[in-house]
Amino acid sequence: MQFAICLDNEGYEASLEIGKLYQVIPDEEAARHGYIRLIDESEEDYAFTASRFHMIQLPMPVEKALLSALRV
């Protein structure tokens, strides 16, 4: 699973929070065009420009804990 931290929410203040960690949804088509797909604050999945985010690799225990919390 991939995660990204929001670095820029300009124009999307209601949808994205700067500094917040978002779960990335794999989408090869979006990636080819410079976008990443994720679940935003509306709890819907949308594609945003990848430059708004920094992709991160989490340690496995942290990733498992976050994924478990998301399923609650």
N, C-alpha and C positions, 0 to 999 in steps of 0.2 A: 504494500500500500504506500502511496506517496502523500506527502503533506507539503503545504506551502504557507508561508507567512505573508500576509498582506503588507505591502510597503506604500501603496498609493491607492486611495479610494476616491480621488477627485472625480466628481460627476456621479459617483455611486455610493454616496455617504450612507444611504439607507440600506444598501445591500452588502457593503463590506466595511470591516473595522480594521484600521491600521493596527498592526501588531498581533492580530488574531491569527491563530493557526486554523487552516482549512484543509479538509480531506479532498484530495484531487481525484477526479473520476477519469480513468484512462479514456482518451479520445484521440486517436491518431489523426483523424481529419482536422480537428481543431489545432493540434500541435503543428501540423504542416503549415498552417496559416498564422502561427505565432500566438495561439490562444491556449489557455488551459480551462478545463471544465471542472467546476466544483460546486458544492452545496453552499449557497450564500445565506444571508440572514433571513431570507424569506422561506428558507428550508426547501428551496427548489434548486435544481441544477442549471447553471448557466455557464457560458463561455466568456471569459474575460481575457484581455491581453496579458500575455505571460509576463511582460515587463512590470506589471503591477505587483508581482509576487517574487519571493525567493523560495525556491524548492529546498527542502531539507530532508535528510535521512535521520530518522529517529532510532534510538536503540530499541531492540525488539521488545523488552519489557514495557517501555513507554508506549510503543505502538499498540501492543495488545491491550493495555489499560485504556487507551483512548478509544480504540475500536469497540471495546466492551461497553464503555460509557455511552458511545453513540447509539448503541443498539437498545438502550434502556428506554 
